[in-house]
Amino acid sequence: MAELTKEQVEAVLKEIHDPNIDKNLIASNAVKNIDIDGGNVNVEIKLGYPAKSIVADLAEDIEGALAAAGAKSAKADVGWIIEAHSVQKSLKPLENIKNVIAVASGKGGVGKSTTAINLALALSIEGATVGILDADIYGPSQPRMLGISGQPKSNDGKSLEPMEAHGLQAMSIGFLIDEETPMIWRGPMVTQALEQLLNDTQWRGLDYLVVDLPPGTGDVQLTLAQKIPVSGAVIITTPQDIALLDARKGLKMFEKVEVPVLGVVENMSTHICSKCGHEEHIFGEGGGKTMADESGVEMLGALPLDIRIREQVDGGNPSVVAMPDSRIAEIYRNIARRAAAKLASKSKDYSAKFPKIVIQNT
């Protein structure tokens, strides 16, 4: 049996597509090493996003394809490396946070916070170190959704230690006030509070910080776009026409401030009757896909209107951790991987690799 050449191995890898981006393994720069020794082929694959639930299947596909091409034995080492990606031109990435992902909607009531927390948990389950920042100062919901009570500690009297639940690092104004206390603040105080929650929290080595934005395109969103280094945004909508109209505004706001939109998630896409199993598009059909196509962004996925999602998040145990083997959790993980894969295809930030030049008078 003739030994495979490197070109033949590369030809095999060109036929295998990354399941979360529309590119083959060679085109996506995932192939880091090819070692051929007497008919034995070893390949090293590094994806740019966390992918714990798919790496075994991908390795099996690669090994099977190489064996079919004539390899005596084939071994595929598949893993991932999460890089920091570029942010708005006027800003620098934050220390200890590789990537900030904003989760936004044009209007309230579309399930944005529920989606944000489940996506953050899904990224964590897929193998990333993840934090969530509740940027809704007027209506913080993450403490309840994470089942966290109590206040964050301050070891130095100046900064806050993030709260933790389900493997996530978390910060919210809701940790610092009583749950029923209204925040009767004007815009400048709100934006200052957001900056302090972000910058004065001792985040620890995050691959992703998911920022749960309040609905709309006001002060908080502009502060995030102009003062906080964001790598990408995810837009949440429902199929309803009025929700899509407002979601388009949110999407265009991010485009204007040069924050790439990673894609659209359509929440409450269908309702399946718990009694008879009948499926119905009660808020309309296909709106999220149409919006994504018209705006030239990706449709990351669609989620059903399911009472368990609401019950679990209200109980502080979101669906991704409450039902890890369910179809709902699988959809959230698929969306999280696709969003992270889309971010991985964006330009990387190399500022940390350049030496700092200091001019001194001697």
C-alpha positions in Angstrom: 0.0 0.0 0.0 1.5 3.3 -1.1 2.0 6.0 1.5 -0.4 8.9 1.3 1.1 12.3 0.4 0.5 15.5 2.3 -1.4 16.8 -0.8 -3.7 13.7 -0.7 -4.4 14.2 3.0 -5.2 17.8 2.4 -7.5 16.8 -0.4 -9.4 14.5 2.0 -9.6 17.3 4.6 -11.0 19.7 1.9 -14.0 17.4 1.6 -14.8 17.6 5.3 -16.8 20.7 6.4 -16.8 22.3 9.7 -20.4 21.7 10.8 -20.8 25.2 12.2 -19.4 27.3 9.4 -19.7 27.0 5.6 -16.1 26.1 5.1 -14.0 23.0 4.8 -11.3 22.3 7.4 -8.5 23.6 5.1 -10.3 26.8 4.2 -11.1 27.5 7.8 -7.4 27.2 8.8 -8.4 24.5 11.3 -5.6 22.1 10.2 -2.6 22.8 12.4 -0.4 19.8 11.7 -0.3 16.8 9.3 2.2 14.0 10.2 2.6 11.0 7.8 4.8 8.1 8.8 4.8 4.8 6.9 1.1 4.9 6.1 0.1 6.2 9.5 -1.5 9.6 9.3 -2.0 11.9 12.3 -3.7 15.2 11.9 -4.2 18.0 14.4 -7.4 20.1 14.1 -8.0 23.2 16.2 -11.4 24.8 15.8 -11.7 28.5 16.7 -14.7 28.0 19.1 -15.6 25.7 22.0 -17.1 22.4 20.6 -17.0 19.7 23.2 -20.2 18.0 22.0 -19.0 17.6 18.4 -15.3 17.0 18.5 -15.6 13.2 18.9 -17.9 12.8 15.9 -15.7 15.2 13.8 -12.6 13.1 14.7 -14.4 9.9 13.7 -15.4 11.4 10.3 -11.8 12.5 9.6 -10.3 9.2 10.6 -12.9 7.3 8.5 -12.3 9.5 5.4 -8.5 9.1 5.7 -8.8 5.3 6.1 -11.1 5.2 3.0 -8.4 7.2 1.1 -5.8 4.5 1.8 -4.2 5.4 5.2 -2.9 2.3 7.1 -4.1 4.0 10.3 -5.5 7.4 10.9 -5.6 9.5 14.1 -7.4 12.9 14.3 -6.7 15.1 17.4 -9.6 17.6 17.4 -9.8 20.4 19.9 -10.2 24.2 19.9 -8.3 27.4 20.6 -10.3 30.6 21.5 -8.6 33.8 20.4 -9.4 37.4 21.2 -11.0 39.1 18.3 -10.9 42.7 17.1 -13.2 45.4 18.6 -14.3 48.9 17.6 -11.3 50.8 16.2 -11.2 53.4 18.9 -11.1 50.8 21.8 -8.8 48.2 23.2 -9.9 44.7 24.4 -10.4 44.4 28.2 -7.9 42.7 30.4 -8.9 39.1 31.4 -11.8 39.1 28.7 -11.0 37.8 25.3 -14.4 38.5 23.7 -17.4 40.5 24.6 -20.7 39.3 23.0 -23.7 41.6 23.3 -27.1 40.0 23.3 -29.7 42.6 22.2 -33.3 43.1 21.0 -35.2 46.1 19.7 -38.1 45.6 22.1 -38.9 43.9 25.4 -40.8 40.7 25.8 -39.0 38.6 23.2 -37.1 36.4 25.7 -33.7 38.1 25.3 -32.5 37.6 28.9 -33.6 33.9 28.9 -31.8 33.4 25.6 -28.7 35.2 26.8 -28.3 33.1 30.0 -28.9 29.8 28.1 -26.4 30.8 25.4 -23.8 31.7 28.1 -24.4 28.4 29.8 -24.2 26.6 26.4 -20.8 28.2 25.7 -19.6 27.1 29.1 -20.8 23.5 28.6 -19.1 23.4 25.2 -15.8 24.1 26.9 -15.3 27.9 27.3 -14.8 30.1 30.4 -17.8 32.4 30.4 -19.2 35.3 32.3 -22.5 37.1 32.0 -23.0 40.8 32.7 -26.6 41.9 33.3 -26.6 45.4 31.7 -30.3 46.0 32.3 -30.0 48.5 35.2 -33.7 49.2 35.5 -34.9 45.6 35.2 -32.1 43.2 36.2 -33.2 39.6 35.8 -30.1 37.5 35.9 -29.9 37.0 39.7 -33.3 35.3 39.6 -32.5 33.4 36.4 -29.2 32.1 37.9 -30.7 31.4 41.3 -28.2 33.6 43.0 -28.8 35.5 46.2 -26.6 37.6 48.4 -24.1 40.3 47.5 -20.7 40.1 45.8 -17.5 40.3 48.0 -14.8 43.0 47.7 -11.4 41.8 48.6 -9.7 45.2 48.2 -12.5 47.6 49.0 -12.4 48.9 45.4 -13.5 46.1 43.1 -16.1 43.3 43.2 -15.6 39.6 42.9 -18.1 38.1 40.4 -20.9 35.9 41.7 -20.9 32.3 40.5 -23.5 29.8 39.5 -23.6 26.8 37.1 -20.0 27.4 36.2 -20.6 31.0 35.1 -19.1 34.2 36.5 -21.9 36.8 36.8 -22.4 40.5 37.7 -25.6 42.5 38.0 -26.9 45.6 39.7 -29.5 43.2 41.0 -26.8 41.7 43.4 -26.3 45.2 45.0 -29.9 46.2 45.6 -33.1 44.7 47.0 -35.1 42.8 44.3 -38.1 45.0 44.7 -36.2 48.4 44.8 -36.8 50.4 41.7 -33.8 52.2 40.0 -35.1 55.7 39.7 -32.0 57.0 37.8 -31.4 59.3 34.8 -29.4 58.2 31.8 -25.9 59.3 32.9 -26.1 57.4 36.2 -27.2 54.3 34.4 -24.4 54.4 31.9 -21.9 55.1 34.7 -23.2 52.1 36.6 -22.8 49.9 33.6 -19.2 50.9 33.1 -18.5 50.3 36.8 -20.1 46.9 36.8 -17.9 45.9 33.8 -14.6 47.5 34.7 -14.7 47.1 38.5 -15.5 43.4 38.5 -12.5 41.0 38.9 -13.3 38.8 35.9 -11.1 35.7 35.8 -9.7 34.6 32.4 -12.9 34.8 30.4 -13.1 33.5 26.8 -16.5 35.2 26.4 -18.4 37.8 28.4 -22.0 37.7 27.4 -23.7 41.1 28.0 -27.5 41.0 28.4 -28.6 44.4 27.1 -31.8 46.1 28.0 -34.2 46.4 25.0 -34.1 49.4 22.7 -31.4 51.6 21.2 -30.9 54.2 24.0 -28.1 55.3 26.4 -27.0 51.9 27.6 -26.7 50.5 24.1 -24.8 53.5 22.9 -22.4 53.3 25.9 -21.8 49.7 25.1 -21.2 50.5 21.5 -18.9 53.5 22.1 -17.0 52.8 25.3 -17.0 49.0 25.7 -14.9 46.8 23.4 -17.4 44.5 21.8 -16.4 41.6 19.5 -19.9 40.8 18.2 -23.6 41.0 18.8 -26.5 38.6 18.7 -30.0 39.9 17.9 -33.0 38.2 19.5 -36.5 38.5 17.9 -39.8 36.7 17.6 -41.5 36.1 14.3 -44.0 38.8 15.0 -43.9 41.8 12.6 -43.6 44.4 15.3 -40.8 42.6 17.0 -38.9 42.2 13.7 -39.3 45.9 13.0 -37.6 46.8 16.3 -35.0 44.1 15.9 -34.0 45.6 12.6 -33.3 48.9 14.4 -31.0 47.2 16.9 -29.2 45.4 14.1 -28.6 48.6 12.2 -27.4 50.4 15.4 -24.6 47.8 15.7 -23.7 48.2 12.0 -23.4 52.0 12.4 -21.0 51.6 15.3 -19.0 48.9 13.6 -19.8 46.0 15.8 -20.3 42.9 13.7 -23.6 41.2 14.1 -23.0 37.4 14.5 -26.5 36.5 13.7 -30.2 36.4 14.5 -32.0 34.1 16.9 -35.8 33.7 16.5 -37.4 33.0 19.8 -40.9 31.6 20.4 -40.8 30.4 16.8 -43.4 27.7 17.1 -45.8 26.4 19.8 -46.3 22.7 20.3 -49.4 21.8 22.2 -48.5 19.8 25.4 -51.9 18.0 25.1 -52.1 17.0 21.5 -48.7 17.8 20.0 -50.1 20.1 17.3 -47.5 22.6 16.2 -48.6 26.2 15.4 -46.7 29.4 14.4 -48.8 31.7 16.7 -46.5 34.7 16.2 -46.0 34.3 12.5 -43.6 32.3 10.4 -40.2 32.8 8.9 -39.7 36.4 10.0 -36.3 35.9 11.6 -35.0 34.1 8.5 -36.3 36.8 6.2 -34.7 39.5 8.4 -31.4 37.7 8.5 -31.4 37.3 4.7 -32.3 40.9 4.0 -29.6 42.2 6.4 -26.9 39.8 5.1 -26.4 38.1 8.5 -26.7 34.5 9.7 -29.9 32.9 11.0 -28.3 31.2 14.1 -31.4 29.2 15.0 -35.0 29.1 16.1 -36.4 28.2 19.6 -39.8 26.9 20.4 -42.4 28.5 22.8 -42.1 26.0 25.6 -43.5 26.3 29.1 -40.4 24.5 30.5 -38.0 27.2 29.4 -40.0 29.8 31.3 -40.5 27.6 34.4 -36.8 26.6 34.6 -35.4 30.0 34.2 -37.8 31.4 36.8 -36.6 28.7 39.1 -32.9 29.7 38.7 -32.1 26.5 36.8 -32.1 27.4 33.0 -32.9 24.7 30.4 -29.4 24.1 29.3 -28.4 22.8 32.8 -31.9 21.6 33.9 -32.4 19.4 30.8 -28.9 18.9 29.3 -30.0 16.0 27.1 -33.2 17.7 25.8 -33.9 18.9 22.3 -34.2 22.5 23.7 -30.7 22.3 25.3 -29.4 20.9 22.0 -30.8 23.9 20.1 -29.2 26.4 22.5 -25.8 24.6 22.2 -26.1 24.7 18.4 -26.8 28.4 18.4 -24.0 29.1 20.8 -21.5 27.1 18.7 -22.6 28.8 15.5 -22.3 32.3 17.1 -18.9 31.5 18.4 -17.8 30.0 15.1 -19.0 33.1 13.3 -16.9 35.2 15.7 -13.9 32.9 15.1 -14.0 33.8 11.4 -13.7 37.5 12.2 -10.3 39.3 12.4 -8.3 38.6 15.5 -6.8 41.0 17.9 -3.0 40.9 18.0 -2.4 43.9 20.3 -1.4 41.7 23.2 1.3 40.1 21.1 3.1 43.4 20.2 5.7 44.8 22.6 4.9 48.0 24.4 7.3 50.8 23.4 8.1 53.1 26.3 10.2 56.3 25.6 12.2 57.6 28.6 14.4 60.5 29.1 17.8 59.2 30.2 
